[in-house]
Amino acid sequence: HDVDAQTRFDELVANEQRIEPRDWMPEAYRKTLIRQISQHAHSEIIGMQPEGNWITRAPSLKRKAILMAKVQDEAGHGLYLYSAAQTLGITRDEMMQQLIDGKAKYSSIFNYPTPTWADMGAIGWLVDGAAICNQVPLCRASYGPYGRAMVRVCKEESFHQRQGFEILLTLMQGSEEQRQMAQDAVNRWYWPSLAMFGPPDDQSPNSAQSMAWKIKRFSNDELRQRFVGMLVPQAEILGVTLPDPDLRWNEETGQYDMGEIDWDEFFEVLRGNGPCNAERLERRRTAHEEGAWVREAAAEYARKQARRREG
Ligand code: ACO
């Protein structure tokens, strides 16, 4: 019956239909989804930290309310994504354990520091902008629970991106010092945001299979190009310079030529040696330990409710 099941799976994928949790799926498909979705969930959860750093110091009540809402959205994204991964047969506890043991990957981008308020603008504009470019095609991912989670995530990411752009725009219309602060943040976040899309296509071991399964719809380099194409006109409106002297439109190829990303730095960050890796993990571990009583109380409450229903 495995041959039939495989044929049916292949047909569903070929016909742009969705694979659902109860459908048969190849073991490698299941594993790849658990890998990608759990890494994505961890990124959202760790991603709360660099911005959480500024909630108490936001420059106005309005900015503080917006930033708090944004960080809460990220928590929500993490939770939808953990739920989507759970439909594949891994538990939330297992995923959380992998993260706090330092065995799980999460996006490289969240291992960079946020020393100024302008970093909130640059993260919204560049990091959330890159996230949208990468995630809009994931709304069509062949695995139903993942694709559906992405729809809401992308709507919220668009709001995040606009709020970041608006922070930078306000700074760029301010004093010389504020303009410099905005430019400095863009200088620091530009290259790491390009690296978010993952290694170049010829060094991306998972891309070909994930594209054949229609989890990924575009390659890492294709999405990176699309992102740069989106940034150039927005940078002009902002009045910031993208820190790549080799960036120019190429009439012949119909795309942007760009400078080389520092891939050594990227792989160092993946190995745990980025500027903030240790700090991010330590903070998550502490939060997990300090939240233990909440998990225990919730589990006890659920047990009580179940006993009451039975009794
Ligand atoms: N940071 C950390 N690890 C990365 C990154 C990155 N920016 N890019 C690639 N990697 C890892 C991959 O996870 C993979 O590791 P693994 O095989 O040990 O699991 C390895 O590098 C090789 O990369 P690829 O073969 O290109 O991996 P893949 O096909 O999974 O593509 C990508 C990577 C594009 C990130 C994909 O997993 C994806 O689209 N994920 C969903 C989006 C996401 O996770 N976004 C998180 C940041 S956005 C946000 O949270 C706001």
Residues whose N, C-alpha, C, O or C-beta is under 5 A from the ligand:
A	BS01	ACO	R35 Q36 Q39 H40 S43 E44 G47 K105 Y106 S107 S108 A131 A195 M196 F197 G198 P199 S204 P205 N206 S207 S210
